[in-house]
Amino acid sequence: MSTFGEIFGRFGELSPAVAAARVENIALSDNKERMTVNLVPGDILGWGELSAVQKQLRMACLLEDFAVTCRYDPCLLEKVSLEDLAAELASSGVPVNGFFVGAKAQYDKERQLLSVTLQNGGLDFLREQQVGERISNLLYRDFGVRPAVEFTGVTTAPSPLEAGERPRPASGAQGGPPPWSPAPAPKREGERKPAPKRRTYQGAFSPKLPFVPGSACVVIGKEIRTPPVPIVEINAETGKTVLWGDIFDVASKEIRDGTKSILTISVTDYTSSMDLKIFVEREKKDALLEALRPGATIIAQGEAAYNKFDRDVTMSPVAISTVEKKTVTDEEPEKRVELHCHTTMSTMDGMTSAADLVKRAADWGHKAIAITD
């Protein structure tokens, strides 16, 4: 059985662990645009490491998609990384990062139970998002074992009185707190700060852009007054520019000393796509991840240049604002009935689920819709 390095090493530098992993199977789609490689590594490979390899080889092999899956020995489950699980969940749009800060995971082989000890509360939210079931599914995919997942530790954020604080005595200074004012809860290490209040502004944007007027909201830097250009027109020689796009992926990677993280914000304006690279201090990361979620629409101003690590043109933004997108409506008095719609049930054709199509038709006042998968 060949190793990953023996087959793909000529396409770029690989880490020793990835290069040494045995290749179990390689599958290429019928249109030769998607490749899936199944590995049998001797040790657990980091999610960030695998993501970087997938992107590197997707570009080197000129493919639309390059996927790497791993089949691990179930004995390695005791070494599973909660940070990697959280990163993969976050990449799929599940906002778990803040609740998993400082959390620890321990696997009980005999009971087939993964215990996650929380430090920042959030149990109700994690249950609502079915995070336990999602983690169990990821582990079954990689290890062939579907353990139960339980959340313990600090499952709710305590109030000041629950934390053992007593009301402060009245302050002698004018305007001081009254006797009944509770003391603020002591700050715990890793605790998320409340999202800062952000300022909104009008912006001089073309009416042709799909933005609600006055909805621009500063996230990083200053207000952006320059009109955006289509991403397809941006190249390595562009330099300073402004773009807009919908966020479809967010990835976070901590630098070696742990003081900062590199956020990769992937956006598309449907002419093309681009990655934004943001270096952010650890204590500010959660607030940014909260504002820059997949599905959000942003305007970004910065320097576009060739990134030798990603081997692609990326932007280093100095200013980012979120904007609210206009909702498309059907204002015609006489509504039509669409008689030819494809959904995700048509392989490599439809991009919208049947439920979403029916909902959109109902929102527009259409009496019926024909799905012809």
C-alpha positions in Angstrom: 0.0 0.0 0.0 1.6 3.3 -1.1 1.9 6.3 1.1 0.3 9.7 0.5 3.8 11.2 0.1 4.8 8.7 -2.6 1.8 9.6 -4.7 1.2 13.3 -4.1 4.6 14.5 -2.7 5.6 16.0 -6.1 2.7 18.4 -5.9 4.1 20.3 -2.9 5.6 20.1 0.6 3.8 17.7 3.0 4.2 17.3 6.7 5.9 14.0 7.7 2.7 12.7 9.3 0.6 13.3 6.2 3.3 12.0 3.9 3.6 8.8 5.8 -0.1 8.0 5.9 -1.0 4.9 3.9 -3.5 5.4 1.0 -6.4 3.0 1.1 -8.4 4.2 -1.9 -8.5 7.0 -4.5 -11.8 8.0 -6.3 -12.2 10.4 -9.1 -15.6 11.7 -10.1 -17.1 11.0 -13.6 -16.4 14.5 -14.7 -12.8 14.3 -13.4 -13.2 17.4 -11.3 -13.5 15.9 -7.8 -11.0 13.5 -6.1 -11.4 11.7 -2.8 -8.4 10.1 -1.1 -9.0 7.7 1.8 -6.0 7.4 4.3 -5.1 5.0 7.0 -2.8 7.1 9.2 -0.7 5.7 12.1 -1.7 8.7 14.3 -4.4 11.3 14.4 -3.9 14.1 11.8 -5.0 17.6 12.8 -8.0 19.1 11.1 -6.1 22.3 10.2 -3.3 20.1 8.7 -5.8 18.2 6.6 -7.6 21.3 5.4 -4.3 22.9 4.3 -3.4 19.7 2.3 -6.8 19.6 0.7 -6.6 23.2 -0.5 -3.0 22.8 -1.6 -3.7 19.7 -3.7 -7.0 21.1 -5.1 -5.1 24.0 -6.6 -2.0 21.9 -7.6 -4.1 19.3 -9.4 -6.5 21.9 -10.9 -9.6 20.2 -9.4 -12.9 21.6 -8.2 -12.6 19.7 -5.0 -9.9 17.5 -3.3 -11.1 15.7 -0.2 -9.1 13.6 2.3 -10.8 11.2 4.6 -9.1 9.2 7.4 -9.8 5.8 8.9 -8.2 5.5 12.3 -7.7 2.6 14.6 -10.4 2.9 17.3 -7.6 2.7 20.0 -6.6 6.2 19.0 -10.0 7.6 20.2 -8.4 8.4 23.5 -6.2 10.9 21.7 -9.0 12.7 19.9 -8.6 16.5 19.9 -11.6 18.5 21.0 -10.1 21.6 19.3 -10.1 19.8 16.0 -13.7 18.6 16.4 -14.7 22.2 17.3 -12.9 23.6 14.2 -14.6 21.1 11.9 -18.0 21.9 13.4 -17.3 25.6 13.1 -16.3 25.2 9.4 -19.7 23.7 8.8 -21.5 26.7 10.3 -22.0 25.4 13.9 -20.9 28.2 16.3 -19.3 26.2 19.1 -15.8 27.8 19.5 -16.7 30.1 22.4 -18.3 27.3 24.5 -15.3 25.0 23.9 -12.6 27.5 25.0 -10.8 25.8 27.9 -12.9 22.6 27.6 -11.4 19.2 27.9 -12.5 15.8 26.5 -11.9 12.3 27.9 -12.9 9.0 26.2 -14.0 6.0 28.2 -13.4 3.0 26.1 -15.3 0.5 28.2 -18.5 2.7 28.3 -17.9 4.1 24.8 -18.5 7.5 26.2 -16.9 10.9 25.4 -17.1 13.3 28.3 -16.6 17.0 27.5 -15.9 19.2 30.5 -17.1 22.7 29.8 -15.7 25.9 31.3 -18.0 28.6 29.9 -21.5 27.2 30.0 -23.6 26.8 26.9 -25.2 23.4 27.6 -28.6 24.4 26.4 -27.3 25.9 23.2 -25.1 22.9 22.5 -28.1 20.6 22.9 -30.2 22.9 20.7 -27.6 22.7 18.0 -27.3 18.9 18.4 -23.6 19.2 18.9 -23.3 15.9 20.8 -24.9 14.0 18.0 -22.7 15.8 15.4 -19.5 15.0 17.3 -20.6 11.3 17.6 -21.2 11.2 13.8 -17.7 12.7 13.1 -16.1 10.1 15.3 -18.0 7.3 13.7 -16.9 8.5 10.3 -13.2 8.5 11.3 -13.0 5.7 13.9 -15.9 3.4 13.1 -17.2 3.9 16.7 -20.2 5.9 17.6 -19.7 6.9 21.2 -22.3 8.7 23.4 -21.3 12.3 24.1 -22.0 14.0 27.5 -21.3 17.5 28.6 -20.2 18.1 32.2 -18.4 20.8 34.2 -19.6 24.4 34.0 -22.8 23.9 32.0 -24.3 27.3 32.7 -22.7 30.7 33.3 -23.3 31.5 37.0 -24.8 34.8 38.1 -22.7 37.0 40.6 -24.8 35.7 43.6 -24.5 32.1 42.5 -20.7 32.6 42.3 -20.7 33.5 46.0 -20.5 37.3 45.7 -22.3 39.5 48.2 -23.8 42.9 47.3 -21.3 45.8 47.7 -21.8 48.4 50.4 -22.8 51.9 49.2 -20.1 53.9 47.6 -19.3 57.2 49.3 -18.7 58.9 45.9 -21.6 60.6 44.2 -23.1 58.4 41.5 -21.7 55.3 43.1 -23.7 52.0 43.1 -26.6 51.6 45.5 -26.3 49.2 48.4 -28.4 46.5 46.5 -26.1 46.5 43.4 -24.4 43.1 43.1 -20.7 42.9 42.5 -19.6 41.9 39.0 -18.8 38.3 38.6 -15.1 37.5 38.7 -13.7 37.1 35.2 -12.7 33.5 34.4 -9.9 32.7 32.1 -11.1 32.1 28.6 -14.5 33.7 29.3 -16.1 35.3 26.2 -16.5 39.0 26.3 -19.9 40.5 25.2 -19.9 41.5 21.6 -19.0 45.2 21.2 -21.6 47.7 20.0 -20.8 48.4 16.4 -21.6 51.6 14.5 -23.6 51.6 11.3 -23.3 54.0 8.4 -24.9 54.7 5.0 -22.1 54.1 2.6 -21.9 55.4 -1.0 -22.7 52.1 -2.7 -24.3 51.5 -6.1 -28.1 50.8 -6.1 -27.2 47.8 -8.2 -25.5 46.1 -5.3 -27.8 43.9 -3.2 -27.4 45.9 0.0 -30.1 47.4 2.2 -29.2 51.2 2.4 -27.9 52.3 5.8 -27.2 48.7 7.0 -23.4 48.8 6.8 -21.9 48.0 10.2 -18.2 48.4 11.0 -16.5 45.2 12.3 -12.8 46.1 11.7 -11.2 49.5 11.0 -13.0 52.5 9.5 -16.1 53.0 7.4 -15.6 51.9 3.8 -16.6 54.6 1.3 -15.0 53.2 -1.9 -17.3 51.2 -4.2 -16.4 47.5 -4.4 -15.1 45.8 -7.5 -16.0 42.3 -8.8 -13.7 39.7 -7.3 -13.1 38.2 -10.8 -11.2 41.5 -11.7 -8.8 41.2 -8.7 -5.4 39.7 -9.3 -1.9 39.7 -7.8 -1.1 43.1 -9.3 -4.3 44.8 -8.0 -2.9 46.1 -4.7 -5.3 48.2 -2.6 -8.9 47.5 -3.4 -12.4 46.9 -2.0 -14.6 43.8 -2.5 -17.9 42.5 -1.3 -19.1 38.9 -0.8 -21.1 36.3 1.1 -19.1 34.4 3.6 -19.2 30.6 2.9 -16.4 29.3 5.1 -14.4 30.5 8.2 -11.3 28.8 9.5 -9.1 29.6 12.5 -5.5 28.6 13.1 -3.5 29.5 16.2 0.1 30.7 15.7 2.9 28.8 17.5 3.2 31.0 20.6 -0.6 31.0 21.1 -1.0 34.8 21.4 -2.7 35.3 18.0 -4.8 33.4 15.5 -5.0 33.5 11.7 -8.6 33.7 10.5 -9.3 32.7 6.9 -12.6 34.2 5.7 -13.7 32.8 2.4 -16.2 35.0 0.4 -17.8 34.9 -3.0 -19.6 37.6 -5.0 -20.7 35.0 -7.5 -18.2 36.3 -10.1 -15.4 34.5 -8.2 -14.2 33.8 -4.7 -11.3 35.0 -2.4 -9.8 34.3 1.0 -9.3 37.1 3.5 -6.4 36.6 6.0 -6.8 38.3 9.4 -4.2 38.1 12.2 -6.2 38.6 15.4 -5.3 38.6 19.1 -6.6 35.7 21.1 -8.9 37.7 23.3 -10.5 39.4 20.2 -11.0 36.2 18.1 -14.4 35.2 19.5 -16.0 38.6 18.8 -14.8 38.5 15.2 -16.0 34.9 14.7 -19.4 36.0 16.1 -19.7 38.8 13.5 -18.1 37.0 10.5 -20.1 33.8 10.4 -20.9 31.8 7.2 -23.9 33.3 5.5 -23.0 36.9 6.5 -22.5 39.5 3.8 -19.4 41.8 4.1 -17.5 44.6 2.4 -13.7 44.5 2.8 -11.0 47.0 2.0 -7.3 45.9 2.0 -4.3 44.8 0.0 -4.7 42.0 -2.6 -1.5 40.1 -3.3 -0.2 36.6 -4.1 0.1 34.5 -0.9 3.1 32.1 -1.3 1.7 29.9 1.5 -1.7 29.5 0.0 -0.4 29.7 -3.6 -3.2 32.0 -4.5 -4.3 35.7 -4.4 -5.6 36.6 -1.0 -6.6 39.9 0.7 -5.2 41.3 4.0 -8.1 43.5 5.1 -7.7 46.8 7.0 -11.4 47.4 7.2 -14.4 45.1 7.2 -18.1 46.0 7.4 -21.1 43.7 7.4 -24.2 44.6 5.3 -27.7 43.4 5.2 -28.6 41.9 1.8 -31.9 42.9 0.1 -34.6 40.3 0.1 -35.8 39.4 -3.4 -39.5 39.7 -3.7 -42.2 39.2 -6.4 -44.2 42.4 -6.8 -46.2 41.3 -9.8 -50.0 41.4 -9.2 -50.5 38.2 -11.2 -48.2 35.5 -9.8 -46.6 32.9 -12.1 -46.2 29.2 -11.5 -42.8 27.7 -12.1 -43.2 24.5 -14.0 -39.5 23.3 -14.2 -37.4 23.3 -11.0 -34.5 21.0 -10.1 -33.5 20.5 -6.5 -30.5 18.8 -4.7 -32.1 15.5 -5.6 -30.8 16.1 -9.1 -27.1 15.1 -8.8 -24.6 17.8 -10.0 -27.5 19.9 -11.2 -29.8 21.5 -8.5 -28.4 23.5 -5.6 -31.5 24.2 -3.6 -33.5 21.8 -1.4 -37.2 21.1 -2.2 -38.2 22.5 1.2 -36.4 25.8 0.4 -37.9 26.1 -3.1 -41.4 25.5 -1.7 -40.8 28.1 1.1 -39.6 30.7 -1.5 -42.6 30.1 -3.7 -44.9 30.5 -0.7 -43.1 33.7 0.3 -43.6 35.1 -3.1 -47.3 34.3 -3.2 -47.1 31.6 -5.8 -49.9 29.0 -5.6 -47.9 26.1 -6.8 -44.5 24.9 -8.0 -43.4 22.0 -10.2 -40.3 20.0 -9.2 -39.0 18.0 -12.2 -36.0 16.1 -10.8 
